[in-house]
C-alpha cells in the first residue's frame, strides 16, 4: 500500500469517526431526553394514581349519567356533601346560572363527538339533573334526547383504566428507548477503545 492509499484510508476513517461522533452526540441527547421523559412519566403515574382514589366515585357519577338518574350530591338540610358531591364541586364549571358541566371528569364518545353532560343544578349543588350534552371541542349543545342513547359504559373516554393503559404503554416505550440507547452507548464505548 502506497502513501496515497494510506492517506485516503486515513481520510475515510476520520470521516467515519466524525460521523460516529455526531451519532454519539445525538444518542447522548436522545438518552438525556428519554431520562427526562422518565421523570415526567413518574409524575404522570403519580397523578393517575391520585385519580384511583376517586375511581369508585367517578364510576358512580358515570353510572348515574348513563342511567339518566338524578345525582344526589348530599343533604341540603344539613349542608353536607357526600363523596360524589365533593368530587362534583371540585370539577364543576358553570355554564350559566343554574347550568353546569364537568368536562374534566368524564366524557363519552358519540356520533356528535366527545360530549359531556350539561346539568341543571338543583338545591344549590346538592342534586344534578342531566339537561343535555355539549361537545367538548366545539361547545355545541345537544338535547338530552338526541344523545342519551349513546351514553354507555362502552363509550366512556378518559377513564382511570384508559389512563393507566396509556401510562403503561408510554413506560414500555421509554424502557425500550433507554435499553436501545444503553446498548448503542456500550457499542460506542467498545468502538472508542479501538
LINDAVEN-V431465 format. One record per residue. N is the residue number from 0. RES is the residue in one letter. SS is DSSP state (2 for helix, 1 for strand, 0 for the rest). PHI is phi in degrees with one decimal (none if undefined). PSI is psi in radians with two decimals (* if undefined). Layout:
n=N res=RES ss=SS phi=PHI psi=PSI
n=N res=RES ss=SS phi=PHI psi=PSI
This chain:
n=0 res=X ss=0 phi=none psi=2.24
n=1 res=X ss=0 phi=-87.6 psi=3.05
n=2 res=X ss=2 phi=-67.3 psi=-0.52
n=3 res=X ss=2 phi=-66.9 psi=-0.77
n=4 res=X ss=2 phi=-63.7 psi=-0.72
n=5 res=X ss=2 phi=-62.1 psi=-0.73
n=6 res=X ss=2 phi=-65.3 psi=-0.72
n=7 res=X ss=2 phi=-62.8 psi=-0.77
n=8 res=X ss=2 phi=-63.0 psi=-0.71
n=9 res=X ss=2 phi=-62.9 psi=-0.72
n=10 res=X ss=2 phi=-63.6 psi=-0.78
n=11 res=X ss=2 phi=-62.5 psi=-0.73
n=12 res=X ss=2 phi=-63.5 psi=-0.71
n=13 res=X ss=2 phi=-62.3 psi=-0.70
n=14 res=X ss=2 phi=-63.2 psi=-0.79
n=15 res=X ss=2 phi=-63.9 psi=-0.72
n=16 res=X ss=2 phi=-62.3 psi=-0.72
n=17 res=X ss=2 phi=-63.5 psi=-0.76
n=18 res=X ss=2 phi=-60.6 psi=-0.80
n=19 res=X ss=2 phi=-64.4 psi=-0.66
n=20 res=X ss=2 phi=-62.6 psi=-0.72
n=21 res=X ss=2 phi=-63.5 psi=-0.77
n=22 res=X ss=2 phi=-62.4 psi=-0.71
n=23 res=X ss=2 phi=-62.5 psi=-0.71
n=24 res=X ss=2 phi=-65.7 psi=-0.73
n=25 res=X ss=2 phi=-61.8 psi=-0.73
n=26 res=X ss=2 phi=-62.5 psi=-0.78
n=27 res=X ss=2 phi=-61.0 psi=-0.71
n=28 res=X ss=2 phi=-64.5 psi=-0.76
n=29 res=X ss=2 phi=-64.1 psi=-0.71
n=30 res=X ss=2 phi=-64.0 psi=-0.74
n=31 res=X ss=2 phi=-61.9 psi=-0.74
n=32 res=X ss=2 phi=-65.1 psi=-0.69
n=33 res=X ss=2 phi=-65.3 psi=-0.67
n=34 res=X ss=2 phi=-66.3 psi=-0.69
n=35 res=X ss=2 phi=-62.2 psi=-0.72
n=36 res=X ss=2 phi=-64.1 psi=-0.61
n=37 res=X ss=2 phi=-63.1 psi=-0.73
n=38 res=X ss=2 phi=-63.4 psi=-0.78
n=39 res=X ss=2 phi=-63.0 psi=-0.70
n=40 res=X ss=2 phi=-61.9 psi=-0.67
n=41 res=X ss=2 phi=-61.7 psi=-0.68
n=42 res=X ss=2 phi=-64.5 psi=-0.73
n=43 res=X ss=2 phi=-63.5 psi=-0.74
n=44 res=X ss=2 phi=-58.7 psi=-0.75
n=45 res=X ss=2 phi=-62.9 psi=-0.70
n=46 res=X ss=2 phi=-62.8 psi=-0.82
n=47 res=X ss=2 phi=-64.1 psi=-0.70
n=48 res=X ss=2 phi=-66.5 psi=-0.48
n=49 res=X ss=2 phi=-66.5 psi=-0.52
n=50 res=X ss=2 phi=-70.7 psi=-0.50
n=51 res=X ss=2 phi=-57.8 psi=-0.56
n=52 res=X ss=0 phi=-61.3 psi=-0.56
n=53 res=X ss=0 phi=-95.5 psi=-0.01
n=54 res=X ss=2 phi=-52.4 psi=-0.82
n=55 res=X ss=2 phi=-62.4 psi=-0.65
n=56 res=X ss=2 phi=-70.7 psi=-0.71
n=57 res=X ss=2 phi=-63.7 psi=-0.70
n=58 res=X ss=2 phi=-61.7 psi=-0.75
n=59 res=X ss=2 phi=-60.6 psi=-0.77
n=60 res=X ss=2 phi=-58.6 psi=-0.88
n=61 res=X ss=2 phi=-61.4 psi=-0.75
n=62 res=X ss=2 phi=-61.4 psi=-0.71
n=63 res=X ss=2 phi=-64.4 psi=-0.74
n=64 res=X ss=2 phi=-64.5 psi=-0.81
n=65 res=X ss=2 phi=-64.5 psi=-0.56
n=66 res=X ss=0 phi=-86.4 psi=-0.02
n=67 res=X ss=0 phi=55.1 psi=0.79
n=68 res=X ss=0 phi=-102.6 psi=2.75
n=69 res=X ss=0 phi=-69.9 psi=2.31
n=70 res=X ss=1 phi=-91.7 psi=2.04
n=71 res=X ss=1 phi=-89.8 psi=2.02
n=72 res=X ss=0 phi=-99.9 psi=-0.04
n=73 res=X ss=1 phi=161.3 psi=-2.91
n=74 res=X ss=1 phi=-110.5 psi=1.89
n=75 res=X ss=0 phi=-69.5 psi=-0.48
n=76 res=X ss=0 phi=-69.1 psi=-0.66
n=77 res=X ss=0 phi=-93.0 psi=-0.21
n=78 res=X ss=0 phi=71.1 psi=0.59
n=79 res=X ss=1 phi=-117.2 psi=2.24
n=80 res=X ss=1 phi=-91.9 psi=2.43
n=81 res=X ss=0 phi=-81.2 psi=-3.12
n=82 res=X ss=2 phi=-58.0 psi=-0.75
n=83 res=X ss=2 phi=-63.1 psi=-0.73
n=84 res=X ss=2 phi=-61.2 psi=-0.71
n=85 res=X ss=2 phi=-64.6 psi=-0.73
n=86 res=X ss=2 phi=-63.4 psi=-0.81
n=87 res=X ss=2 phi=-63.0 psi=-0.71
n=88 res=X ss=2 phi=-61.3 psi=-0.66
n=89 res=X ss=2 phi=-69.6 psi=-0.53
n=90 res=X ss=2 phi=-103.9 psi=-0.06
n=91 res=X ss=0 phi=-66.3 psi=2.38
n=92 res=X ss=1 phi=-126.7 psi=2.17
n=93 res=X ss=1 phi=-76.3 psi=2.29
n=94 res=X ss=1 phi=-91.7 psi=-0.91
n=95 res=X ss=1 phi=-159.2 psi=2.99
n=96 res=X ss=0 phi=-50.0 psi=2.10
n=97 res=X ss=0 phi=90.2 psi=-0.21
n=98 res=X ss=1 phi=-122.0 psi=2.33
n=99 res=X ss=1 phi=-144.4 psi=2.99
n=100 res=X ss=1 phi=-150.1 psi=2.97
n=101 res=X ss=0 phi=-131.9 psi=1.17
n=102 res=X ss=0 phi=-66.4 psi=-0.34
n=103 res=X ss=0 phi=-90.9 psi=-0.06
n=104 res=X ss=0 phi=-92.3 psi=-0.94
n=105 res=X ss=0 phi=-158.7 psi=2.51
n=106 res=X ss=1 phi=-131.6 psi=2.81
n=107 res=X ss=1 phi=-128.7 psi=2.35
n=108 res=X ss=1 phi=-85.7 psi=2.15
n=109 res=X ss=1 phi=-134.2 psi=3.13
n=110 res=X ss=0 phi=-65.7 psi=-0.28
n=111 res=X ss=0 phi=-95.3 psi=0.10
n=112 res=X ss=1 phi=99.7 psi=-2.92
n=113 res=X ss=1 phi=-76.6 psi=2.13
n=114 res=X ss=1 phi=-121.2 psi=2.78
n=115 res=X ss=1 phi=-131.6 psi=2.46
n=116 res=X ss=1 phi=-66.3 psi=2.51
n=117 res=X ss=1 phi=-102.5 psi=2.24
n=118 res=X ss=1 phi=-108.4 psi=2.53
n=119 res=X ss=1 phi=-88.4 psi=2.02
n=120 res=X ss=1 phi=-84.6 psi=2.21
n=121 res=X ss=1 phi=-120.0 psi=2.72
n=122 res=X ss=2 phi=52.8 psi=0.77
n=123 res=X ss=2 phi=53.7 psi=0.74
n=124 res=X ss=2 phi=90.0 psi=0.23
n=125 res=X ss=0 phi=-96.6 psi=-0.17
n=126 res=X ss=1 phi=-154.0 psi=2.65
n=127 res=X ss=1 phi=-134.5 psi=2.41
n=128 res=X ss=1 phi=-122.6 psi=2.25
n=129 res=X ss=1 phi=-62.9 psi=2.16
n=130 res=X ss=1 phi=-102.9 psi=-0.61
n=131 res=X ss=1 phi=-178.0 psi=-2.83
n=132 res=X ss=1 phi=-136.0 psi=2.66
n=133 res=X ss=1 phi=-131.8 psi=2.37
n=134 res=X ss=1 phi=-68.7 psi=2.29
n=135 res=X ss=0 phi=-66.2 psi=-0.68
n=136 res=X ss=0 phi=-79.5 psi=-0.90
n=137 res=X ss=0 phi=-88.6 psi=-0.26
n=138 res=X ss=0 phi=62.4 psi=0.37
n=139 res=X ss=0 phi=-78.0 psi=2.36
n=140 res=X ss=1 phi=-92.2 psi=2.47
n=141 res=X ss=1 phi=-129.3 psi=2.49
n=142 res=X ss=1 phi=-65.4 psi=2.68
n=143 res=X ss=2 phi=-58.4 psi=-0.73
n=144 res=X ss=2 phi=-62.3 psi=-0.55
n=145 res=X ss=2 phi=-79.5 psi=-0.27
n=146 res=X ss=2 phi=-124.5 psi=-0.47
n=147 res=X ss=2 phi=-51.8 psi=-0.65
n=148 res=X ss=2 phi=-64.0 psi=-0.36
n=149 res=X ss=2 phi=-92.1 psi=-0.11
n=150 res=X ss=0 phi=-85.4 psi=1.58
n=151 res=X ss=0 phi=-132.3 psi=2.86
n=152 res=X ss=2 phi=-58.6 psi=-0.61
n=153 res=X ss=2 phi=-68.9 psi=-0.30
n=154 res=X ss=2 phi=-101.8 psi=0.11
n=155 res=X ss=1 phi=-66.7 psi=2.50
n=156 res=X ss=1 phi=-129.0 psi=2.67
n=157 res=X ss=0 phi=77.1 psi=0.43
n=158 res=X ss=0 phi=-76.0 psi=2.81
n=159 res=X ss=2 phi=-59.4 psi=-0.69
n=160 res=X ss=2 phi=-63.3 psi=-0.71
n=161 res=X ss=2 phi=-66.3 psi=-0.69
n=162 res=X ss=2 phi=-63.1 psi=-0.75
n=163 res=X ss=2 phi=-57.7 psi=-0.83
n=164 res=X ss=2 phi=-62.0 psi=-0.73
n=165 res=X ss=2 phi=-65.4 psi=-0.72
n=166 res=X ss=2 phi=-65.7 psi=-0.74
n=167 res=X ss=2 phi=-63.3 psi=-0.70
n=168 res=X ss=2 phi=-63.7 psi=-0.73
n=169 res=X ss=2 phi=-64.6 psi=-0.68
n=170 res=X ss=2 phi=-63.5 psi=-0.76
n=171 res=X ss=2 phi=-61.8 psi=-0.77
n=172 res=X ss=2 phi=-61.6 psi=-0.76
n=173 res=X ss=2 phi=-65.4 psi=-0.71
n=174 res=X ss=2 phi=-61.1 psi=-0.70
n=175 res=X ss=2 phi=-66.6 psi=-0.73
n=176 res=X ss=2 phi=-61.5 psi=-0.79
n=177 res=X ss=2 phi=-65.9 psi=-0.66
n=178 res=X ss=2 phi=-63.9 psi=-0.82
n=179 res=X ss=2 phi=-63.9 psi=-0.74
n=180 res=X ss=2 phi=-61.6 psi=-0.74
n=181 res=X ss=2 phi=-64.9 psi=-0.69
n=182 res=X ss=2 phi=-66.1 psi=-0.74
n=183 res=X ss=2 phi=-65.5 psi=-0.67
n=184 res=X ss=2 phi=-63.8 psi=-0.73
n=185 res=X ss=2 phi=-62.0 psi=-0.77
n=186 res=X ss=2 phi=-63.3 psi=-0.67
n=187 res=X ss=2 phi=-64.0 psi=-0.73
n=188 res=X ss=2 phi=-64.6 psi=-0.69
n=189 res=X ss=2 phi=-63.4 psi=-0.76
n=190 res=X ss=2 phi=-64.3 psi=-0.69
n=191 res=X ss=2 phi=-66.0 psi=-0.43
n=192 res=X ss=0 phi=-74.9 psi=-0.28
n=193 res=X ss=0 phi=-83.2 psi=*
